[in-house]
Amino acid sequence: MSENSSPLLGQEIQTRDRIRDQMLIESVFKFRLFFVGFVFAILSFAMQCSAEAEESRIKFCEASAWFFLALAGYLALKDCAGFAAKITEKTAE
């Protein structure tokens, strides 16, 4: 190989690595968004099929489960947004 083709080869490898890293980041982001949707789907199903019991303990457990599912969904959604912002900043640099 000649000396002139070496810088082009290095640029091509950097471009290929950048594209691969971007695809990896996008797949992780999509998985996290899928998880958020999954959590909210479980929450909606749990609310639709609520227990019809008269005991206050059962109603309390059910309400706390709904609360924790909503909290998990909110935190996962917040994490997704923060994850995207961090990656965008690093990629821009």
PyMOL CGO cylinders between C-alpha atoms (Angstrom):
from pymol import cmd
from pymol.cgo import CYLINDER

trace = [
    CYLINDER, 0.00, 0.00, 0.00, 1.07, 3.52, -0.58, 0.3, 1, 1, 1, 1, 1, 1,
    CYLINDER, 1.07, 3.52, -0.58, 1.42, 6.13, 2.12, 0.3, 1, 1, 1, 1, 1, 1,
    CYLINDER, 1.42, 6.13, 2.12, -1.53, 8.16, 0.79, 0.3, 1, 1, 1, 1, 1, 1,
    CYLINDER, -1.53, 8.16, 0.79, -4.11, 5.40, 1.37, 0.3, 1, 1, 1, 1, 1, 1,
    CYLINDER, -4.11, 5.40, 1.37, -3.26, 5.00, 5.07, 0.3, 1, 1, 1, 1, 1, 1,
    CYLINDER, -3.26, 5.00, 5.07, -5.09, 8.16, 6.30, 0.3, 1, 1, 1, 1, 1, 1,
    CYLINDER, -5.09, 8.16, 6.30, -8.13, 7.22, 4.22, 0.3, 1, 1, 1, 1, 1, 1,
    CYLINDER, -8.13, 7.22, 4.22, -8.17, 3.76, 5.75, 0.3, 1, 1, 1, 1, 1, 1,
    CYLINDER, -8.17, 3.76, 5.75, -7.96, 5.26, 9.25, 0.3, 1, 1, 1, 1, 1, 1,
    CYLINDER, -7.96, 5.26, 9.25, -10.88, 7.60, 8.51, 0.3, 1, 1, 1, 1, 1, 1,
    CYLINDER, -10.88, 7.60, 8.51, -12.91, 4.72, 7.14, 0.3, 1, 1, 1, 1, 1, 1,
    CYLINDER, -12.91, 4.72, 7.14, -12.29, 2.67, 10.29, 0.3, 1, 1, 1, 1, 1, 1,
    CYLINDER, -12.29, 2.67, 10.29, -13.25, 5.63, 12.50, 0.3, 1, 1, 1, 1, 1, 1,
    CYLINDER, -13.25, 5.63, 12.50, -16.45, 6.14, 10.49, 0.3, 1, 1, 1, 1, 1, 1,
    CYLINDER, -16.45, 6.14, 10.49, -17.31, 2.45, 10.76, 0.3, 1, 1, 1, 1, 1, 1,
    CYLINDER, -17.31, 2.45, 10.76, -16.67, 2.48, 14.51, 0.3, 1, 1, 1, 1, 1, 1,
    CYLINDER, -16.67, 2.48, 14.51, -18.81, 5.60, 14.95, 0.3, 1, 1, 1, 1, 1, 1,
    CYLINDER, -18.81, 5.60, 14.95, -21.70, 4.01, 13.02, 0.3, 1, 1, 1, 1, 1, 1,
    CYLINDER, -21.70, 4.01, 13.02, -21.40, 0.80, 15.06, 0.3, 1, 1, 1, 1, 1, 1,
    CYLINDER, -21.40, 0.80, 15.06, -21.39, 2.76, 18.33, 0.3, 1, 1, 1, 1, 1, 1,
    CYLINDER, -21.39, 2.76, 18.33, -24.41, 4.78, 17.21, 0.3, 1, 1, 1, 1, 1, 1,
    CYLINDER, -24.41, 4.78, 17.21, -26.33, 1.60, 16.36, 0.3, 1, 1, 1, 1, 1, 1,
    CYLINDER, -26.33, 1.60, 16.36, -25.46, 0.12, 19.75, 0.3, 1, 1, 1, 1, 1, 1,
    CYLINDER, -25.46, 0.12, 19.75, -26.65, 3.25, 21.54, 0.3, 1, 1, 1, 1, 1, 1,
    CYLINDER, -26.65, 3.25, 21.54, -29.90, 3.29, 19.58, 0.3, 1, 1, 1, 1, 1, 1,
    CYLINDER, -29.90, 3.29, 19.58, -30.59, -0.36, 20.37, 0.3, 1, 1, 1, 1, 1, 1,
    CYLINDER, -30.59, -0.36, 20.37, -30.03, 0.20, 24.11, 0.3, 1, 1, 1, 1, 1, 1,
    CYLINDER, -30.03, 0.20, 24.11, -32.29, 3.26, 24.00, 0.3, 1, 1, 1, 1, 1, 1,
    CYLINDER, -32.29, 3.26, 24.00, -35.03, 1.29, 22.20, 0.3, 1, 1, 1, 1, 1, 1,
    CYLINDER, -35.03, 1.29, 22.20, -34.78, -1.50, 24.77, 0.3, 1, 1, 1, 1, 1, 1,
    CYLINDER, -34.78, -1.50, 24.77, -35.18, 0.99, 27.60, 0.3, 1, 1, 1, 1, 1, 1,
    CYLINDER, -35.18, 0.99, 27.60, -38.21, 2.54, 25.91, 0.3, 1, 1, 1, 1, 1, 1,
    CYLINDER, -38.21, 2.54, 25.91, -39.68, -0.94, 25.45, 0.3, 1, 1, 1, 1, 1, 1,
    CYLINDER, -39.68, -0.94, 25.45, -39.21, -1.55, 29.18, 0.3, 1, 1, 1, 1, 1, 1,
    CYLINDER, -39.21, -1.55, 29.18, -41.04, 1.72, 29.99, 0.3, 1, 1, 1, 1, 1, 1,
    CYLINDER, -41.04, 1.72, 29.99, -43.96, 0.70, 27.79, 0.3, 1, 1, 1, 1, 1, 1,
    CYLINDER, -43.96, 0.70, 27.79, -43.98, -2.75, 29.35, 0.3, 1, 1, 1, 1, 1, 1,
    CYLINDER, -43.98, -2.75, 29.35, -44.16, -1.34, 32.88, 0.3, 1, 1, 1, 1, 1, 1,
    CYLINDER, -44.16, -1.34, 32.88, -47.06, 0.95, 31.99, 0.3, 1, 1, 1, 1, 1, 1,
    CYLINDER, -47.06, 0.95, 31.99, -48.84, -1.93, 30.21, 0.3, 1, 1, 1, 1, 1, 1,
    CYLINDER, -48.84, -1.93, 30.21, -48.57, -4.04, 33.38, 0.3, 1, 1, 1, 1, 1, 1,
    CYLINDER, -48.57, -4.04, 33.38, -49.88, -1.10, 35.41, 0.3, 1, 1, 1, 1, 1, 1,
    CYLINDER, -49.88, -1.10, 35.41, -52.89, -0.61, 33.16, 0.3, 1, 1, 1, 1, 1, 1,
    CYLINDER, -52.89, -0.61, 33.16, -53.68, -4.34, 33.20, 0.3, 1, 1, 1, 1, 1, 1,
    CYLINDER, -53.68, -4.34, 33.20, -53.37, -4.42, 36.99, 0.3, 1, 1, 1, 1, 1, 1,
    CYLINDER, -53.37, -4.42, 36.99, -55.76, -1.48, 37.31, 0.3, 1, 1, 1, 1, 1, 1,
    CYLINDER, -55.76, -1.48, 37.31, -58.30, -3.00, 34.93, 0.3, 1, 1, 1, 1, 1, 1,
    CYLINDER, -58.30, -3.00, 34.93, -58.32, -6.34, 36.71, 0.3, 1, 1, 1, 1, 1, 1,
    CYLINDER, -58.32, -6.34, 36.71, -58.40, -5.07, 40.26, 0.3, 1, 1, 1, 1, 1, 1,
    CYLINDER, -58.40, -5.07, 40.26, -59.24, -7.34, 43.16, 0.3, 1, 1, 1, 1, 1, 1,
    CYLINDER, -59.24, -7.34, 43.16, -62.80, -7.10, 44.42, 0.3, 1, 1, 1, 1, 1, 1,
    CYLINDER, -62.80, -7.10, 44.42, -62.20, -7.67, 48.09, 0.3, 1, 1, 1, 1, 1, 1,
    CYLINDER, -62.20, -7.67, 48.09, -63.61, -5.95, 51.12, 0.3, 1, 1, 1, 1, 1, 1,
    CYLINDER, -63.61, -5.95, 51.12, -60.50, -6.30, 53.26, 0.3, 1, 1, 1, 1, 1, 1,
    CYLINDER, -60.50, -6.30, 53.26, -58.54, -3.13, 53.68, 0.3, 1, 1, 1, 1, 1, 1,
    CYLINDER, -58.54, -3.13, 53.68, -55.22, -4.99, 53.68, 0.3, 1, 1, 1, 1, 1, 1,
    CYLINDER, -55.22, -4.99, 53.68, -55.81, -6.32, 50.18, 0.3, 1, 1, 1, 1, 1, 1,
    CYLINDER, -55.81, -6.32, 50.18, -56.88, -2.91, 48.89, 0.3, 1, 1, 1, 1, 1, 1,
    CYLINDER, -56.88, -2.91, 48.89, -53.83, -1.32, 50.50, 0.3, 1, 1, 1, 1, 1, 1,
    CYLINDER, -53.83, -1.32, 50.50, -51.49, -3.89, 48.93, 0.3, 1, 1, 1, 1, 1, 1,
    CYLINDER, -51.49, -3.89, 48.93, -53.11, -3.36, 45.55, 0.3, 1, 1, 1, 1, 1, 1,
    CYLINDER, -53.11, -3.36, 45.55, -52.89, 0.43, 45.80, 0.3, 1, 1, 1, 1, 1, 1,
    CYLINDER, -52.89, 0.43, 45.80, -49.23, 0.22, 46.87, 0.3, 1, 1, 1, 1, 1, 1,
    CYLINDER, -49.23, 0.22, 46.87, -48.48, -2.10, 43.95, 0.3, 1, 1, 1, 1, 1, 1,
    CYLINDER, -48.48, -2.10, 43.95, -50.08, 0.43, 41.58, 0.3, 1, 1, 1, 1, 1, 1,
    CYLINDER, -50.08, 0.43, 41.58, -48.05, 3.21, 43.15, 0.3, 1, 1, 1, 1, 1, 1,
    CYLINDER, -48.05, 3.21, 43.15, -44.77, 1.31, 42.84, 0.3, 1, 1, 1, 1, 1, 1,
    CYLINDER, -44.77, 1.31, 42.84, -45.51, 0.33, 39.24, 0.3, 1, 1, 1, 1, 1, 1,
    CYLINDER, -45.51, 0.33, 39.24, -46.26, 3.97, 38.39, 0.3, 1, 1, 1, 1, 1, 1,
    CYLINDER, -46.26, 3.97, 38.39, -43.09, 5.06, 40.20, 0.3, 1, 1, 1, 1, 1, 1,
    CYLINDER, -43.09, 5.06, 40.20, -41.01, 2.45, 38.33, 0.3, 1, 1, 1, 1, 1, 1,
    CYLINDER, -41.01, 2.45, 38.33, -42.47, 3.59, 35.01, 0.3, 1, 1, 1, 1, 1, 1,
    CYLINDER, -42.47, 3.59, 35.01, -41.81, 7.24, 35.80, 0.3, 1, 1, 1, 1, 1, 1,
    CYLINDER, -41.81, 7.24, 35.80, -38.23, 6.59, 36.89, 0.3, 1, 1, 1, 1, 1, 1,
    CYLINDER, -38.23, 6.59, 36.89, -37.57, 4.40, 33.84, 0.3, 1, 1, 1, 1, 1, 1,
    CYLINDER, -37.57, 4.40, 33.84, -38.94, 7.14, 31.58, 0.3, 1, 1, 1, 1, 1, 1,
    CYLINDER, -38.94, 7.14, 31.58, -36.83, 9.75, 33.35, 0.3, 1, 1, 1, 1, 1, 1,
    CYLINDER, -36.83, 9.75, 33.35, -33.78, 7.50, 33.03, 0.3, 1, 1, 1, 1, 1, 1,
    CYLINDER, -33.78, 7.50, 33.03, -34.43, 7.11, 29.30, 0.3, 1, 1, 1, 1, 1, 1,
    CYLINDER, -34.43, 7.11, 29.30, -34.50, 10.84, 28.81, 0.3, 1, 1, 1, 1, 1, 1,
    CYLINDER, -34.50, 10.84, 28.81, -31.32, 11.31, 30.85, 0.3, 1, 1, 1, 1, 1, 1,
    CYLINDER, -31.32, 11.31, 30.85, -29.63, 8.46, 29.03, 0.3, 1, 1, 1, 1, 1, 1,
    CYLINDER, -29.63, 8.46, 29.03, -30.37, 10.04, 25.66, 0.3, 1, 1, 1, 1, 1, 1,
    CYLINDER, -30.37, 10.04, 25.66, -29.10, 13.44, 26.79, 0.3, 1, 1, 1, 1, 1, 1,
    CYLINDER, -29.10, 13.44, 26.79, -25.85, 11.99, 28.16, 0.3, 1, 1, 1, 1, 1, 1,
    CYLINDER, -25.85, 11.99, 28.16, -25.19, 9.98, 25.02, 0.3, 1, 1, 1, 1, 1, 1,
    CYLINDER, -25.19, 9.98, 25.02, -25.95, 12.94, 22.76, 0.3, 1, 1, 1, 1, 1, 1,
    CYLINDER, -25.95, 12.94, 22.76, -23.49, 15.12, 24.66, 0.3, 1, 1, 1, 1, 1, 1,
    CYLINDER, -23.49, 15.12, 24.66, -20.74, 12.49, 24.47, 0.3, 1, 1, 1, 1, 1, 1,
    CYLINDER, -20.74, 12.49, 24.47, -21.39, 11.82, 20.81, 0.3, 1, 1, 1, 1, 1, 1,
    CYLINDER, -21.39, 11.82, 20.81, -21.25, 15.52, 19.97, 0.3, 1, 1, 1, 1, 1, 1,
    CYLINDER, -21.25, 15.52, 19.97, -17.82, 15.78, 21.58, 0.3, 1, 1, 1, 1, 1, 1,
]
cmd.load_cgo(trace, "trace")
